[in-house]
């Protein structure tokens, strides 16, 4: 597990609050995208530098 990843327990708490709509992110990519946003705010980097 890398520094940016959430534990499974943390993800179980967060996932019900995230919208998965008809046109929203695919459920299998939602966690990856959410962790990318967390990484961006932790590092104070620019959006274009996101992994």
PDB file of N, CA, C, O and CB in Angstrom:
ATOM      1  N   UNK A   1       0.844  -1.180   0.000  1.00  0.00           N
ATOM      2  CA  UNK A   1       0.000   0.000   0.000  1.00  0.00           C
ATOM      3  C   UNK A   1       0.886   1.239   0.000  1.00  0.00           C
ATOM      4  O   UNK A   1       1.822   1.352   0.791  1.00  0.00           O
ATOM      5  CB  UNK A   1      -0.958   0.001   1.218  1.00  0.00           C
ATOM      6  N   UNK A   2       0.578   2.145  -0.883  1.00  0.00           N
ATOM      7  CA  UNK A   2       1.337   3.379  -0.939  1.00  0.00           C
ATOM      8  C   UNK A   2       0.746   4.401   0.012  1.00  0.00           C
ATOM      9  O   UNK A   2      -0.314   4.189   0.600  1.00  0.00           O
ATOM     10  CB  UNK A   2       1.371   3.928  -2.362  1.00  0.00           C
ATOM     11  N   UNK A   3       1.439   5.492   0.149  1.00  0.00           N
ATOM     12  CA  UNK A   3       1.019   6.536   1.085  1.00  0.00           C
ATOM     13  C   UNK A   3      -0.327   7.153   0.719  1.00  0.00           C
ATOM     14  O   UNK A   3      -1.069   7.584   1.601  1.00  0.00           O
ATOM     15  CB  UNK A   3       2.067   7.619   1.147  1.00  0.00           C
ATOM     16  N   UNK A   4      -0.647   7.198  -0.567  1.00  0.00           N
ATOM     17  CA  UNK A   4      -1.874   7.863  -0.994  1.00  0.00           C
ATOM     18  C   UNK A   4      -3.105   6.991  -0.869  1.00  0.00           C
ATOM     19  O   UNK A   4      -4.223   7.499  -0.954  1.00  0.00           O
ATOM     20  CB  UNK A   4      -1.736   8.316  -2.406  1.00  0.00           C
ATOM     21  N   UNK A   5      -2.936   5.707  -0.671  1.00  0.00           N
ATOM     22  CA  UNK A   5      -4.077   4.810  -0.658  1.00  0.00           C
ATOM     23  C   UNK A   5      -4.812   4.803   0.673  1.00  0.00           C
ATOM     24  O   UNK A   5      -4.223   4.975   1.740  1.00  0.00           O
ATOM     25  CB  UNK A   5      -3.631   3.424  -0.991  1.00  0.00           C
ATOM     26  N   UNK A   6      -6.106   4.599   0.573  1.00  0.00           N
ATOM     27  CA  UNK A   6      -6.943   4.460   1.754  1.00  0.00           C
ATOM     28  C   UNK A   6      -6.991   2.989   2.154  1.00  0.00           C
ATOM     29  O   UNK A   6      -6.860   2.103   1.310  1.00  0.00           O
ATOM     30  CB  UNK A   6      -8.372   5.014   1.495  1.00  0.00           C
ATOM     31  N   UNK A   7      -7.176   2.742   3.424  1.00  0.00           N
ATOM     32  CA  UNK A   7      -7.375   1.362   3.854  1.00  0.00           C
ATOM     33  C   UNK A   7      -8.791   0.955   3.480  1.00  0.00           C
ATOM     34  O   UNK A   7      -9.632   1.807   3.192  1.00  0.00           O
ATOM     35  CB  UNK A   7      -7.125   1.197   5.393  1.00  0.00           C
ATOM     36  N   UNK A   8      -9.052  -0.333   3.484  1.00  0.00           N
ATOM     37  CA  UNK A   8     -10.396  -0.812   3.146  1.00  0.00           C
ATOM     38  C   UNK A   8     -11.421  -0.304   4.153  1.00  0.00           C
ATOM     39  O   UNK A   8     -12.553   0.003   3.780  1.00  0.00           O
ATOM     40  CB  UNK A   8     -10.425  -2.350   3.092  1.00  0.00           C
ATOM     41  N   UNK A   9     -11.043  -0.213   5.407  1.00  0.00           N
ATOM     42  CA  UNK A   9     -11.951   0.309   6.426  1.00  0.00           C
ATOM     43  C   UNK A   9     -12.320   1.760   6.185  1.00  0.00           C
ATOM     44  O   UNK A   9     -13.481   2.144   6.321  1.00  0.00           O
ATOM     45  CB  UNK A   9     -11.333   0.168   7.790  1.00  0.00           C
ATOM     46  N   UNK A  10     -11.324   2.568   5.825  1.00  0.00           N
ATOM     47  CA  UNK A  10     -11.593   3.976   5.524  1.00  0.00           C
ATOM     48  C   UNK A  10     -12.494   4.102   4.304  1.00  0.00           C
ATOM     49  O   UNK A  10     -13.401   4.934   4.282  1.00  0.00           O
ATOM     50  CB  UNK A  10     -10.281   4.742   5.294  1.00  0.00           C
ATOM     51  N   UNK A  11     -12.247   3.280   3.290  1.00  0.00           N
ATOM     52  CA  UNK A  11     -13.043   3.353   2.069  1.00  0.00           C
ATOM     53  C   UNK A  11     -14.494   2.956   2.329  1.00  0.00           C
ATOM     54  O   UNK A  11     -15.402   3.537   1.735  1.00  0.00           O
ATOM     55  CB  UNK A  11     -12.440   2.455   0.988  1.00  0.00           C
ATOM     56  N   UNK A  12     -14.727   1.983   3.199  1.00  0.00           N
ATOM     57  CA  UNK A  12     -16.096   1.566   3.519  1.00  0.00           C
ATOM     58  C   UNK A  12     -16.886   2.690   4.181  1.00  0.00           C
ATOM     59  O   UNK A  12     -18.104   2.774   4.020  1.00  0.00           O
ATOM     60  CB  UNK A  12     -16.076   0.339   4.431  1.00  0.00           C
ATOM     61  N   UNK A  13     -16.199   3.553   4.923  1.00  0.00           N
ATOM     62  CA  UNK A  13     -16.870   4.693   5.541  1.00  0.00           C
ATOM     63  C   UNK A  13     -17.192   5.788   4.534  1.00  0.00           C
ATOM     64  O   UNK A  13     -18.225   6.449   4.648  1.00  0.00           O
ATOM     65  CB  UNK A  13     -16.014   5.258   6.650  1.00  0.00           C
ATOM     66  N   UNK A  14     -16.330   5.986   3.559  1.00  0.00           N
ATOM     67  CA  UNK A  14     -16.467   7.081   2.594  1.00  0.00           C
ATOM     68  C   UNK A  14     -17.384   6.735   1.427  1.00  0.00           C
ATOM     69  O   UNK A  14     -18.159   7.582   0.982  1.00  0.00           O
ATOM     70  CB  UNK A  14     -15.111   7.468   2.064  1.00  0.00           C
ATOM     71  N   UNK A  15     -17.310   5.516   0.931  1.00  0.00           N
ATOM     72  CA  UNK A  15     -17.994   5.121  -0.314  1.00  0.00           C
ATOM     73  C   UNK A  15     -19.495   5.420  -0.345  1.00  0.00           C
ATOM     74  O   UNK A  15     -19.976   5.869  -1.386  1.00  0.00           O
ATOM     75  CB  UNK A  15     -17.795   3.661  -0.540  1.00  0.00           C
ATOM     76  N   UNK A  16     -20.265   5.201   0.723  1.00  0.00           N
ATOM     77  CA  UNK A  16     -21.705   5.474   0.633  1.00  0.00           C
ATOM     78  C   UNK A  16     -22.048   6.947   0.382  1.00  0.00           C
ATOM     79  O   UNK A  16     -23.153   7.252  -0.067  1.00  0.00           O
ATOM     80  CB  UNK A  16     -22.375   5.024   1.898  1.00  0.00           C
ATOM     81  N   UNK A  17     -21.127   7.849   0.663  1.00  0.00           N
ATOM     82  CA  UNK A  17     -21.392   9.276   0.498  1.00  0.00           C
ATOM     83  C   UNK A  17     -21.023   9.803  -0.890  1.00  0.00           C
ATOM     84  O   UNK A  17     -21.307  10.959  -1.204  1.00  0.00           O
ATOM     85  CB  UNK A  17     -20.639  10.053   1.542  1.00  0.00           C
ATOM     86  N   UNK A  18     -20.401   8.980  -1.712  1.00  0.00           N
ATOM     87  CA  UNK A  18     -19.990   9.412  -3.047  1.00  0.00           C
ATOM     88  C   UNK A  18     -21.039   9.006  -4.077  1.00  0.00           C
ATOM     89  O   UNK A  18     -21.511   7.869  -4.073  1.00  0.00           O
ATOM     90  CB  UNK A  18     -18.615   8.813  -3.414  1.00  0.00           C
ATOM     91  N   UNK A  19     -21.399   9.925  -4.949  1.00  0.00           N
ATOM     92  CA  UNK A  19     -22.437   9.612  -5.935  1.00  0.00           C
ATOM     93  C   UNK A  19     -21.895   8.742  -7.065  1.00  0.00           C
ATOM     94  O   UNK A  19     -20.828   9.005  -7.620  1.00  0.00           O
ATOM     95  CB  UNK A  19     -23.025  10.898  -6.509  1.00  0.00           C
ATOM     96  N   UNK A  20     -22.644   7.720  -7.384  1.00  0.00           N
ATOM     97  CA  UNK A  20     -22.347   6.905  -8.566  1.00  0.00           C
ATOM     98  C   UNK A  20     -23.597   6.977  -9.425  1.00  0.00           C
ATOM     99  O   UNK A  20     -24.547   6.219  -9.233  1.00  0.00           O
ATOM    100  CB  UNK A  20     -21.960   5.394  -8.192  1.00  0.00           C
ATOM    101  N   UNK A  21     -23.578   7.897 -10.367  1.00  0.00           N
ATOM    102  CA  UNK A  21     -24.752   8.135 -11.188  1.00  0.00           C
ATOM    103  C   UNK A  21     -24.668   7.442 -12.531  1.00  0.00           C
ATOM    104  O   UNK A  21     -23.708   6.730 -12.827  1.00  0.00           O
ATOM    105  CB  UNK A  21     -24.947   9.604 -11.390  1.00  0.00           C
ATOM    106  N   UNK A  22     -25.669   7.659 -13.320  1.00  0.00           N
ATOM    107  CA  UNK A  22     -25.748   7.077 -14.646  1.00  0.00           C
ATOM    108  C   UNK A  22     -24.587   7.552 -15.520  1.00  0.00           C
ATOM    109  O   UNK A  22     -24.077   6.794 -16.346  1.00  0.00           O
ATOM    110  CB  UNK A  22     -27.083   7.426 -15.297  1.00  0.00           C
ATOM    111  N   UNK A  23     -24.172   8.802 -15.339  1.00  0.00           N
ATOM    112  CA  UNK A  23     -23.103   9.352 -16.157  1.00  0.00           C
ATOM    113  C   UNK A  23     -21.843   9.655 -15.349  1.00  0.00           C
ATOM    114  O   UNK A  23     -20.898  10.247 -15.870  1.00  0.00           O
ATOM    115  CB  UNK A  23     -23.580  10.605 -16.842  1.00  0.00           C
ATOM    116  N   UNK A  24     -21.829   9.256 -14.095  1.00  0.00           N
ATOM    117  CA  UNK A  24     -20.686   9.530 -13.231  1.00  0.00           C
ATOM    118  C   UNK A  24     -19.560   8.526 -13.428  1.00  0.00           C
ATOM    119  O   UNK A  24     -19.582   7.742 -14.377  1.00  0.00           O
ATOM    120  CB  UNK A  24     -21.119   9.530 -11.784  1.00  0.00           C
ATOM    121  N   UNK A  25     -18.583   8.547 -12.541  1.00  0.00           N
ATOM    122  CA  UNK A  25     -17.445   7.645 -12.672  1.00  0.00           C
ATOM    123  C   UNK A  25     -17.860   6.193 -12.469  1.00  0.00           C
ATOM    124  O   UNK A  25     -18.792   5.898 -11.720  1.00  0.00           O
ATOM    125  CB  UNK A  25     -16.357   8.021 -11.675  1.00  0.00           C
ATOM    126  N   UNK A  26     -17.164   5.305 -13.137  1.00  0.00           N
ATOM    127  CA  UNK A  26     -17.439   3.891 -12.968  1.00  0.00           C
ATOM    128  C   UNK A  26     -17.047   3.468 -11.559  1.00  0.00           C
ATOM    129  O   UNK A  26     -16.022   3.919 -11.048  1.00  0.00           O
ATOM    130  CB  UNK A  26     -16.688   3.052 -14.024  1.00  0.00           C
ATOM    131  N   UNK A  27     -17.832   2.620 -10.928  1.00  0.00           N
ATOM    132  CA  UNK A  27     -17.553   2.242  -9.540  1.00  0.00           C
ATOM    133  C   UNK A  27     -16.158   1.683  -9.319  1.00  0.00           C
ATOM    134  O   UNK A  27     -15.569   1.926  -8.265  1.00  0.00           O
ATOM    135  CB  UNK A  27     -18.553   1.237  -9.087  1.00  0.00           C
ATOM    136  N   UNK A  28     -15.611   0.946 -10.269  1.00  0.00           N
ATOM    137  CA  UNK A  28     -14.276   0.371 -10.085  1.00  0.00           C
ATOM    138  C   UNK A  28     -13.179   1.433 -10.156  1.00  0.00           C
ATOM    139  O   UNK A  28     -12.079   1.200  -9.656  1.00  0.00           O
ATOM    140  CB  UNK A  28     -14.020  -0.702 -11.135  1.00  0.00           C
ATOM    141  N   UNK A  29     -13.444   2.578 -10.755  1.00  0.00           N
ATOM    142  CA  UNK A  29     -12.456   3.660 -10.844  1.00  0.00           C
ATOM    143  C   UNK A  29     -12.677   4.739  -9.796  1.00  0.00           C
ATOM    144  O   UNK A  29     -11.822   5.605  -9.614  1.00  0.00           O
ATOM    145  CB  UNK A  29     -12.492   4.284 -12.222  1.00  0.00           C
ATOM    146  N   UNK A  30     -13.799   4.702  -9.110  1.00  0.00           N
ATOM    147  CA  UNK A  30     -14.151   5.755  -8.173  1.00  0.00           C
ATOM    148  C   UNK A  30     -13.126   5.879  -7.050  1.00  0.00           C
ATOM    149  O   UNK A  30     -12.736   6.986  -6.680  1.00  0.00           O
ATOM    150  CB  UNK A  30     -15.525   5.495  -7.593  1.00  0.00           C
ATOM    151  N   UNK A  31     -12.696   4.752  -6.515  1.00  0.00           N
ATOM    152  CA  UNK A  31     -11.719   4.793  -5.418  1.00  0.00           C
ATOM    153  C   UNK A  31     -10.399   5.382  -5.898  1.00  0.00           C
ATOM    154  O   UNK A  31      -9.786   6.190  -5.200  1.00  0.00           O
ATOM    155  CB  UNK A  31     -11.489   3.380  -4.838  1.00  0.00           C
ATOM    156  N   UNK A  32      -9.964   4.985  -7.077  1.00  0.00           N
ATOM    157  CA  UNK A  32      -8.713   5.509  -7.639  1.00  0.00           C
ATOM    158  C   UNK A  32      -8.793   7.013  -7.845  1.00  0.00           C
ATOM    159  O   UNK A  32      -7.838   7.730  -7.548  1.00  0.00           O
ATOM    160  CB  UNK A  32      -8.388   4.815  -8.968  1.00  0.00           C
ATOM    161  N   UNK A  33      -9.913   7.495  -8.347  1.00  0.00           N
ATOM    162  CA  UNK A  33     -10.080   8.923  -8.576  1.00  0.00           C
ATOM    163  C   UNK A  33     -10.139   9.688  -7.258  1.00  0.00           C
ATOM    164  O   UNK A  33      -9.572  10.775  -7.144  1.00  0.00           O
ATOM    165  CB  UNK A  33     -11.342   9.184  -9.394  1.00  0.00           C
ATOM    166  N   UNK A  34     -10.813   9.134  -6.278  1.00  0.00           N
ATOM    167  CA  UNK A  34     -10.917   9.784  -4.972  1.00  0.00           C
ATOM    168  C   UNK A  34      -9.546   9.866  -4.309  1.00  0.00           C
ATOM    169  O   UNK A  34      -9.209  10.887  -3.709  1.00  0.00           O
ATOM    170  CB  UNK A  34     -11.906   9.024  -4.065  1.00  0.00           C
ATOM    171  N   UNK A  35      -8.756   8.802  -4.412  1.00  0.00           N
ATOM    172  CA  UNK A  35      -7.415   8.809  -3.841  1.00  0.00           C
ATOM    173  C   UNK A  35      -6.513   9.810  -4.555  1.00  0.00           C
ATOM    174  O   UNK A  35      -5.615  10.384  -3.939  1.00  0.00           O
ATOM    175  CB  UNK A  35      -6.805   7.414  -3.911  1.00  0.00           C
ATOM    176  N   UNK A  36      -6.745  10.023  -5.849  1.00  0.00           N
ATOM    177  CA  UNK A  36      -6.000  11.039  -6.582  1.00  0.00           C
ATOM    178  C   UNK A  36      -6.287  12.442  -6.071  1.00  0.00           C
ATOM    179  O   UNK A  36      -5.384  13.275  -5.985  1.00  0.00           O
ATOM    180  CB  UNK A  36      -6.325  10.956  -8.053  1.00  0.00           C
ATOM    181  N   UNK A  37      -7.533  12.699  -5.736  1.00  0.00           N
ATOM    182  CA  UNK A  37      -7.899  14.012  -5.189  1.00  0.00           C
ATOM    183  C   UNK A  37      -7.258  14.194  -3.812  1.00  0.00           C
ATOM    184  O   UNK A  37      -6.750  15.271  -3.501  1.00  0.00           O
ATOM    185  CB  UNK A  37      -9.449  14.159  -5.093  1.00  0.00           C
ATOM    186  N   UNK A  38      -7.280  13.154  -2.996  1.00  0.00           N
ATOM    187  CA  UNK A  38      -6.627  13.223  -1.686  1.00  0.00           C
ATOM    188  C   UNK A  38      -5.140  13.502  -1.858  1.00  0.00           C
ATOM    189  O   UNK A  38      -4.582  14.329  -1.138  1.00  0.00           O
ATOM    190  CB  UNK A  38      -6.840  11.912  -0.895  1.00  0.00           C
ATOM    191  N   UNK A  39      -4.495  12.830  -2.793  1.00  0.00           N
ATOM    192  CA  UNK A  39      -3.063  13.038  -3.056  1.00  0.00           C
ATOM    193  C   UNK A  39      -2.796  14.493  -3.429  1.00  0.00           C
ATOM    194  O   UNK A  39      -1.827  15.096  -2.969  1.00  0.00           O
ATOM    195  CB  UNK A  39      -2.570  12.100  -4.185  1.00  0.00           C
ATOM    196  N   UNK A  40      -3.665  15.043  -4.264  1.00  0.00           N
ATOM    197  CA  UNK A  40      -3.477  16.421  -4.730  1.00  0.00           C
ATOM    198  C   UNK A  40      -3.499  17.405  -3.563  1.00  0.00           C
ATOM    199  O   UNK A  40      -2.671  18.315  -3.509  1.00  0.00           O
ATOM    200  CB  UNK A  40      -4.562  16.794  -5.752  1.00  0.00           C
ATOM    201  N   UNK A  41      -4.423  17.238  -2.641  1.00  0.00           N
ATOM    202  CA  UNK A  41      -4.521  18.158  -1.514  1.00  0.00           C
ATOM    203  C   UNK A  41      -3.440  17.912  -0.464  1.00  0.00           C
ATOM    204  O   UNK A  41      -3.022  18.851   0.214  1.00  0.00           O
ATOM    205  CB  UNK A  41      -5.886  18.043  -0.876  1.00  0.00           C
ATOM    206  N   UNK A  42      -2.983  16.682  -0.317  1.00  0.00           N
ATOM    207  CA  UNK A  42      -1.900  16.409   0.626  1.00  0.00           C
ATOM    208  C   UNK A  42      -0.587  17.028   0.179  1.00  0.00           C
ATOM    209  O   UNK A  42       0.190  17.517   0.999  1.00  0.00           O
ATOM    210  CB  UNK A  42      -1.726  14.915   0.804  1.00  0.00           C
ATOM    211  N   UNK A  43      -0.345  17.004  -1.123  1.00  0.00           N
ATOM    212  CA  UNK A  43       0.932  17.476  -1.645  1.00  0.00           C
ATOM    213  C   UNK A  43       0.897  18.936  -2.077  1.00  0.00           C
ATOM    214  O   UNK A  43       1.946  19.516  -2.359  1.00  0.00           O
ATOM    215  CB  UNK A  43       1.350  16.623  -2.805  1.00  0.00           C
ATOM    216  N   UNK A  44      -0.275  19.537  -2.133  1.00  0.00           N
ATOM    217  CA  UNK A  44      -0.453  20.918  -2.608  1.00  0.00           C
ATOM    218  C   UNK A  44       0.100  21.113  -4.011  1.00  0.00           C
ATOM    219  O   UNK A  44       0.605  22.183  -4.351  1.00  0.00           O
ATOM    220  CB  UNK A  44       0.223  21.895  -1.654  1.00  0.00           C
ATOM    221  N   UNK A  45      -0.002  20.076  -4.811  1.00  0.00           N
ATOM    222  CA  UNK A  45       0.496  20.156  -6.179  1.00  0.00           C
ATOM    223  C   UNK A  45      -0.585  20.700  -7.100  1.00  0.00           C
ATOM    224  O   UNK A  45      -1.719  20.933  -6.682  1.00  0.00           O
ATOM    225  CB  UNK A  45       0.972  18.778  -6.666  1.00  0.00           C
ATOM    226  N   UNK A  46      -0.216  20.898  -8.355  1.00  0.00           N
ATOM    227  CA  UNK A  46      -1.165  21.377  -9.348  1.00  0.00           C
ATOM    228  C   UNK A  46      -1.923  20.201  -9.913  1.00  0.00           C
ATOM    229  O   UNK A  46      -1.440  19.069  -9.879  1.00  0.00           O
ATOM    230  CB  UNK A  46      -0.456  22.159 -10.469  1.00  0.00           C
ATOM    231  N   UNK A  47      -3.119  20.463 -10.438  1.00  0.00           N
ATOM    232  CA  UNK A  47      -3.955  19.393 -10.975  1.00  0.00           C
ATOM    233  C   UNK A  47      -3.270  18.641 -12.105  1.00  0.00           C
ATOM    234  O   UNK A  47      -3.455  17.431 -12.232  1.00  0.00           O
ATOM    235  CB  UNK A  47      -5.269  19.956 -11.462  1.00  0.00           C
ATOM    236  N   UNK A  48      -2.497  19.313 -12.913  1.00  0.00           N
ATOM    237  CA  UNK A  48      -1.857  18.646 -14.058  1.00  0.00           C
ATOM    238  C   UNK A  48      -0.768  17.671 -13.627  1.00  0.00           C
ATOM    239  O   UNK A  48      -0.318  16.854 -14.431  1.00  0.00           O
ATOM    240  CB  UNK A  48      -1.265  19.683 -15.001  1.00  0.00           C
ATOM    241  N   UNK A  49      -0.341  17.746 -12.377  1.00  0.00           N
ATOM    242  CA  UNK A  49       0.697  16.841 -11.876  1.00  0.00           C
ATOM    243  C   UNK A  49       0.133  15.582 -11.235  1.00  0.00           C
ATOM    244  O   UNK A  49       0.885  14.762 -10.709  1.00  0.00           O
ATOM    245  CB  UNK A  49       1.563  17.561 -10.877  1.00  0.00           C
ATOM    246  N   UNK A  50      -1.177  15.423 -11.274  1.00  0.00           N
ATOM    247  CA  UNK A  50      -1.805  14.248 -10.652  1.00  0.00           C
ATOM    248  C   UNK A  50      -1.362  12.965 -11.352  1.00  0.00           C
ATOM    249  O   UNK A  50      -1.205  12.938 -12.573  1.00  0.00           O
ATOM    250  CB  UNK A  50      -3.345  14.370 -10.693  1.00  0.00           C
ATOM    251  N   UNK A  51      -1.162  11.902 -10.568  1.00  0.00           N
ATOM    252  CA  UNK A  51      -0.784  10.620 -11.192  1.00  0.00           C
ATOM    253  C   UNK A  51      -1.938  10.006 -11.955  1.00  0.00           C
ATOM    254  O   UNK A  51      -1.790   8.931 -12.537  1.00  0.00           O
ATOM    255  CB  UNK A  51      -0.292   9.636 -10.137  1.00  0.00           C
TER     256      UNK A  51
END
